[in-house]
Amino acid sequence: MNGFVKGILLGAAAGAAADMALHTASGKRTKAGKTMQSVTDAVDSAAAAVKHTMGR
């Protein structure tokens, strides 16, 4: 379980870094920007679900 949580955190960090890189006005309108936003949202949802499951 500990490795899973570390994986989630690393994925969230990578998603946040990618989101910041594409967080420009033009980046939001591109297909890549929209895809990265979807991925970031999914990772955030997964992290929230794990956090809720662990009772934290």
Gaussian input, Z-matrix of N, CA and C with variables (Angstrom, degrees):
# hf/3-21g

backbone

0 1
 N
 C     1     B1
 C     2     B2     1     A1
 N     3     B3     2     A2     1     D1
 C     4     B4     3     A3     2     D2
 C     5     B5     4     A4     3     D3
 N     6     B6     5     A5     4     D4
 C     7     B7     6     A6     5     D5
 C     8     B8     7     A7     6     D6
 N     9     B9     8     A8     7     D7
 C    10    B10     9     A9     8     D8
 C    11    B11    10    A10     9     D9
 N    12    B12    11    A11    10    D10
 C    13    B13    12    A12    11    D11
 C    14    B14    13    A13    12    D12
 N    15    B15    14    A14    13    D13
 C    16    B16    15    A15    14    D14
 C    17    B17    16    A16    15    D15
 N    18    B18    17    A17    16    D16
 C    19    B19    18    A18    17    D17
 C    20    B20    19    A19    18    D18
 N    21    B21    20    A20    19    D19
 C    22    B22    21    A21    20    D20
 C    23    B23    22    A22    21    D21
 N    24    B24    23    A23    22    D22
 C    25    B25    24    A24    23    D23
 C    26    B26    25    A25    24    D24
 N    27    B27    26    A26    25    D25
 C    28    B28    27    A27    26    D26
 C    29    B29    28    A28    27    D27
 N    30    B30    29    A29    28    D28
 C    31    B31    30    A30    29    D29
 C    32    B32    31    A31    30    D30
 N    33    B33    32    A32    31    D31
 C    34    B34    33    A33    32    D32
 C    35    B35    34    A34    33    D33
 N    36    B36    35    A35    34    D34
 C    37    B37    36    A36    35    D35
 C    38    B38    37    A37    36    D36
 N    39    B39    38    A38    37    D37
 C    40    B40    39    A39    38    D38
 C    41    B41    40    A40    39    D39
 N    42    B42    41    A41    40    D40
 C    43    B43    42    A42    41    D41
 C    44    B44    43    A43    42    D42
 N    45    B45    44    A44    43    D43
 C    46    B46    45    A45    44    D44
 C    47    B47    46    A46    45    D45
 N    48    B48    47    A47    46    D46
 C    49    B49    48    A48    47    D47
 C    50    B50    49    A49    48    D48
 N    51    B51    50    A50    49    D49
 C    52    B52    51    A51    50    D50
 C    53    B53    52    A52    51    D51
 N    54    B54    53    A53    52    D52
 C    55    B55    54    A54    53    D53
 C    56    B56    55    A55    54    D54
 N    57    B57    56    A56    55    D55
 C    58    B58    57    A57    56    D56
 C    59    B59    58    A58    57    D57
 N    60    B60    59    A59    58    D58
 C    61    B61    60    A60    59    D59
 C    62    B62    61    A61    60    D60
 N    63    B63    62    A62    61    D61
 C    64    B64    63    A63    62    D62
 C    65    B65    64    A64    63    D63
 N    66    B66    65    A65    64    D64
 C    67    B67    66    A66    65    D65
 C    68    B68    67    A67    66    D66
 N    69    B69    68    A68    67    D67
 C    70    B70    69    A69    68    D68
 C    71    B71    70    A70    69    D69
 N    72    B72    71    A71    70    D70
 C    73    B73    72    A72    71    D71
 C    74    B74    73    A73    72    D72
 N    75    B75    74    A74    73    D73
 C    76    B76    75    A75    74    D74
 C    77    B77    76    A76    75    D75
 N    78    B78    77    A77    76    D76
 C    79    B79    78    A78    77    D77
 C    80    B80    79    A79    78    D78
 N    81    B81    80    A80    79    D79
 C    82    B82    81    A81    80    D80
 C    83    B83    82    A82    81    D81
 N    84    B84    83    A83    82    D82
 C    85    B85    84    A84    83    D83
 C    86    B86    85    A85    84    D84
 N    87    B87    86    A86    85    D85
 C    88    B88    87    A87    86    D86
 C    89    B89    88    A88    87    D87
 N    90    B90    89    A89    88    D88
 C    91    B91    90    A90    89    D89
 C    92    B92    91    A91    90    D90
 N    93    B93    92    A92    91    D91
 C    94    B94    93    A93    92    D92
 C    95    B95    94    A94    93    D93
 N    96    B96    95    A95    94    D94
 C    97    B97    96    A96    95    D95
 C    98    B98    97    A97    96    D96
 N    99    B99    98    A98    97    D97
 C   100   B100    99    A99    98    D98
 C   101   B101   100   A100    99    D99
 N   102   B102   101   A101   100   D100
 C   103   B103   102   A102   101   D101
 C   104   B104   103   A103   102   D102
 N   105   B105   104   A104   103   D103
 C   106   B106   105   A105   104   D104
 C   107   B107   106   A106   105   D105
 N   108   B108   107   A107   106   D106
 C   109   B109   108   A108   107   D107
 C   110   B110   109   A109   108   D108
 N   111   B111   110   A110   109   D109
 C   112   B112   111   A111   110   D110
 C   113   B113   112   A112   111   D111
 N   114   B114   113   A113   112   D112
 C   115   B115   114   A114   113   D113
 C   116   B116   115   A115   114   D114
 N   117   B117   116   A116   115   D115
 C   118   B118   117   A117   116   D116
 C   119   B119   118   A118   117   D117
 N   120   B120   119   A119   118   D118
 C   121   B121   120   A120   119   D119
 C   122   B122   121   A121   120   D120
 N   123   B123   122   A122   121   D121
 C   124   B124   123   A123   122   D122
 C   125   B125   124   A124   123   D123
 N   126   B126   125   A125   124   D124
 C   127   B127   126   A126   125   D125
 C   128   B128   127   A127   126   D126
 N   129   B129   128   A128   127   D127
 C   130   B130   129   A129   128   D128
 C   131   B131   130   A130   129   D129
 N   132   B132   131   A131   130   D130
 C   133   B133   132   A132   131   D131
 C   134   B134   133   A133   132   D132
 N   135   B135   134   A134   133   D133
 C   136   B136   135   A135   134   D134
 C   137   B137   136   A136   135   D135
 N   138   B138   137   A137   136   D136
 C   139   B139   138   A138   137   D137
 C   140   B140   139   A139   138   D138
 N   141   B141   140   A140   139   D139
 C   142   B142   141   A141   140   D140
 C   143   B143   142   A142   141   D141
 N   144   B144   143   A143   142   D142
 C   145   B145   144   A144   143   D143
 C   146   B146   145   A145   144   D144
 N   147   B147   146   A146   145   D145
 C   148   B148   147   A147   146   D146
 C   149   B149   148   A148   147   D147
 N   150   B150   149   A149   148   D148
 C   151   B151   150   A150   149   D149
 C   152   B152   151   A151   150   D150
 N   153   B153   152   A152   151   D151
 C   154   B154   153   A153   152   D152
 C   155   B155   154   A154   153   D153
 N   156   B156   155   A155   154   D154
 C   157   B157   156   A156   155   D155
 C   158   B158   157   A157   156   D156
 N   159   B159   158   A158   157   D157
 C   160   B160   159   A159   158   D158
 C   161   B161   160   A160   159   D159
 N   162   B162   161   A161   160   D160
 C   163   B163   162   A162   161   D161
 C   164   B164   163   A163   162   D162
 N   165   B165   164   A164   163   D163
 C   166   B166   165   A165   164   D164
 C   167   B167   166   A166   165   D165

   B1=1.4536
   B2=1.5237
   B3=1.3210
   B4=1.4530
   B5=1.5271
   B6=1.3312
   B7=1.4602
   B8=1.5172
   B9=1.3333
   B10=1.4640
   B11=1.5224
   B12=1.3154
   B13=1.4678
   B14=1.5252
   B15=1.3426
   B16=1.4618
   B17=1.5273
   B18=1.3361
   B19=1.4536
   B20=1.5153
   B21=1.3149
   B22=1.4654
   B23=1.5322
   B24=1.3330
   B25=1.4612
   B26=1.5216
   B27=1.3289
   B28=1.4597
   B29=1.5240
   B30=1.3281
   B31=1.4564
   B32=1.5227
   B33=1.3280
   B34=1.4612
   B35=1.5273
   B36=1.3336
   B37=1.4592
   B38=1.5290
   B39=1.3345
   B40=1.4593
   B41=1.5277
   B42=1.3182
   B43=1.4621
   B44=1.5226
   B45=1.3306
   B46=1.4631
   B47=1.5239
   B48=1.3321
   B49=1.4615
   B50=1.5262
   B51=1.3300
   B52=1.4619
   B53=1.5246
   B54=1.3278
   B55=1.4605
   B56=1.5270
   B57=1.3306
   B58=1.4645
   B59=1.5235
   B60=1.3284
   B61=1.4570
   B62=1.5247
   B63=1.3125
   B64=1.4662
   B65=1.5270
   B66=1.3249
   B67=1.4631
   B68=1.5319
   B69=1.3000
   B70=1.4573
   B71=1.5253
   B72=1.2967
   B73=1.4740
   B74=1.5220
   B75=1.3201
   B76=1.4645
   B77=1.5120
   B78=1.3278
   B79=1.4575
   B80=1.5109
   B81=1.3172
   B82=1.4651
   B83=1.5285
   B84=1.3157
   B85=1.4545
   B86=1.5193
   B87=1.3071
   B88=1.4605
   B89=1.5203
   B90=1.3262
   B91=1.4513
   B92=1.5206
   B93=1.3354
   B94=1.4665
   B95=1.5265
   B96=1.3140
   B97=1.4629
   B98=1.5155
   B99=1.3202
   B100=1.4693
   B101=1.5279
   B102=1.3405
   B103=1.4593
   B104=1.5200
   B105=1.3257
   B106=1.4629
   B107=1.5297
   B108=1.3145
   B109=1.4638
   B110=1.5170
   B111=1.3387
   B112=1.4596
   B113=1.5205
   B114=1.3349
   B115=1.4694
   B116=1.5245
   B117=1.3155
   B118=1.4616
   B119=1.5216
   B120=1.3234
   B121=1.4628
   B122=1.5254
   B123=1.3367
   B124=1.4681
   B125=1.5213
   B126=1.3353
   B127=1.4682
   B128=1.5231
   B129=1.3193
   B130=1.4585
   B131=1.5267
   B132=1.3195
   B133=1.4639
   B134=1.5255
   B135=1.3318
   B136=1.4607
   B137=1.5207
   B138=1.3190
   B139=1.4601
   B140=1.5313
   B141=1.3172
   B142=1.4593
   B143=1.5254
   B144=1.3357
   B145=1.4672
   B146=1.5200
   B147=1.3270
   B148=1.4710
   B149=1.5133
   B150=1.3071
   B151=1.4602
   B152=1.5231
   B153=1.3233
   B154=1.4619
   B155=1.5371
   B156=1.3315
   B157=1.4615
   B158=1.5322
   B159=1.3229
   B160=1.4699
   B161=1.5141
   B162=1.3215
   B163=1.4600
   B164=1.5201
   B165=1.3206
   B166=1.4596
   B167=1.4828
   A1=110.95
   A2=116.63
   A3=120.19
   A4=111.25
   A5=117.10
   A6=120.84
   A7=111.88
   A8=115.95
   A9=120.61
   A10=110.81
   A11=116.49
   A12=120.99
   A13=109.71
   A14=117.15
   A15=119.85
   A16=110.24
   A17=116.91
   A18=120.88
   A19=112.37
   A20=115.66
   A21=120.42
   A22=110.38
   A23=115.79
   A24=119.40
   A25=111.63
   A26=117.22
   A27=119.89
   A28=111.15
   A29=116.73
   A30=120.70
   A31=111.80
   A32=115.58
   A33=119.74
   A34=110.37
   A35=116.69
   A36=120.23
   A37=110.57
   A38=116.32
   A39=119.62
   A40=110.41
   A41=116.49
   A42=120.30
   A43=112.05
   A44=115.91
   A45=119.78
   A46=110.71
   A47=116.71
   A48=120.10
   A49=110.80
   A50=116.22
   A51=119.91
   A52=110.72
   A53=116.39
   A54=120.54
   A55=110.51
   A56=116.64
   A57=119.57
   A58=110.72
   A59=117.06
   A60=120.40
   A61=111.35
   A62=117.02
   A63=120.90
   A64=112.99
   A65=116.66
   A66=120.70
   A67=112.05
   A68=115.47
   A69=121.17
   A70=107.71
   A71=116.80
   A72=120.35
   A73=110.52
   A74=117.03
   A75=118.76
   A76=111.41
   A77=118.14
   A78=121.59
   A79=112.86
   A80=116.95
   A81=120.97
   A82=111.82
   A83=117.21
   A84=120.15
   A85=113.12
   A86=117.22
   A87=119.45
   A88=110.46
   A89=114.92
   A90=119.92
   A91=110.55
   A92=116.05
   A93=120.55
   A94=110.50
   A95=116.86
   A96=120.77
   A97=111.94
   A98=116.22
   A99=120.57
   A100=110.58
   A101=116.37
   A102=120.42
   A103=110.66
   A104=116.63
   A105=119.99
   A106=110.96
   A107=117.78
   A108=120.54
   A109=109.96
   A110=116.93
   A111=120.86
   A112=111.14
   A113=116.31
   A114=120.46
   A115=110.34
   A116=116.59
   A117=120.94
   A118=110.82
   A119=116.69
   A120=120.57
   A121=111.24
   A122=116.86
   A123=120.74
   A124=110.84
   A125=117.19
   A126=120.56
   A127=110.18
   A128=117.53
   A129=120.54
   A130=111.29
   A131=116.70
   A132=120.87
   A133=111.00
   A134=116.29
   A135=120.25
   A136=110.84
   A137=116.74
   A138=120.31
   A139=110.86
   A140=116.95
   A141=120.53
   A142=110.83
   A143=116.75
   A144=120.29
   A145=110.38
   A146=117.02
   A147=120.40
   A148=110.32
   A149=116.82
   A150=121.29
   A151=110.26
   A152=116.66
   A153=121.01
   A154=110.49
   A155=116.44
   A156=121.35
   A157=110.85
   A158=115.77
   A159=119.83
   A160=111.85
   A161=117.24
   A162=121.07
   A163=113.97
   A164=116.80
   A165=119.55
   A166=111.34
   D1=-36.05
   D2=-178.83
   D3=-63.99
   D4=-40.55
   D5=177.21
   D6=-63.94
   D7=-36.31
   D8=178.52
   D9=-63.28
   D10=-44.81
   D11=-179.46
   D12=-64.57
   D13=-41.13
   D14=177.30
   D15=-61.41
   D16=-40.28
   D17=177.60
   D18=-61.97
   D19=-42.77
   D20=177.53
   D21=-61.22
   D22=-44.88
   D23=-178.67
   D24=-66.00
   D25=-40.78
   D26=177.42
   D27=-65.13
   D28=-39.60
   D29=177.59
   D30=-64.37
   D31=-40.39
   D32=178.67
   D33=-65.33
   D34=-40.47
   D35=179.08
   D36=-64.87
   D37=-42.41
   D38=178.76
   D39=-64.83
   D40=-40.92
   D41=178.27
   D42=-64.42
   D43=-39.87
   D44=179.03
   D45=-65.70
   D46=-40.44
   D47=178.88
   D48=-64.66
   D49=-43.01
   D50=178.67
   D51=-65.87
   D52=-37.87
   D53=179.19
   D54=-64.23
   D55=-41.66
   D56=178.65
   D57=-65.45
   D58=-36.71
   D59=179.85
   D60=-66.48
   D61=-33.12
   D62=-178.57
   D63=-101.70
   D64=11.39
   D65=-174.38
   D66=-86.93
   D67=49.03
   D68=175.14
   D69=-111.39
   D70=167.05
   D71=-179.50
   D72=-60.93
   D73=-40.86
   D74=-179.67
   D75=-74.81
   D76=-31.34
   D77=179.51
   D78=-65.22
   D79=-32.99
   D80=-179.53
   D81=-68.52
   D82=-25.16
   D83=-176.38
   D84=-91.05
   D85=-12.24
   D86=-178.54
   D87=-83.68
   D88=160.91
   D89=177.56
   D90=-62.79
   D91=-39.31
   D92=179.44
   D93=-63.66
   D94=-40.81
   D95=178.73
   D96=-63.67
   D97=-42.78
   D98=178.99
   D99=-66.29
   D100=-39.86
   D101=178.72
   D102=-64.94
   D103=-44.74
   D104=179.12
   D105=-62.78
   D106=-36.20
   D107=178.10
   D108=-64.93
   D109=-41.35
   D110=178.28
   D111=-63.24
   D112=-42.79
   D113=178.94
   D114=-63.96
   D115=-43.84
   D116=179.56
   D117=-61.90
   D118=-42.64
   D119=178.11
   D120=-61.98
   D121=-41.27
   D122=179.71
   D123=-65.02
   D124=-42.59
   D125=179.30
   D126=-65.39
   D127=-41.36
   D128=178.07
   D129=-62.28
   D130=-41.08
   D131=178.55
   D132=-64.52
   D133=-42.25
   D134=179.04
   D135=-64.33
   D136=-42.53
   D137=179.25
   D138=-63.90
   D139=-40.42
   D140=178.38
   D141=-65.30
   D142=-38.76
   D143=179.55
   D144=-66.02
   D145=-42.77
   D146=178.36
   D147=-64.03
   D148=-43.26
   D149=179.27
   D150=-61.28
   D151=-42.91
   D152=179.83
   D153=-65.83
   D154=-42.15
   D155=-179.92
   D156=-62.90
   D157=-37.59
   D158=-179.44
   D159=-78.79
   D160=-7.42
   D161=177.22
   D162=77.16
   D163=29.11
   D164=-179.38
   D165=-112.91

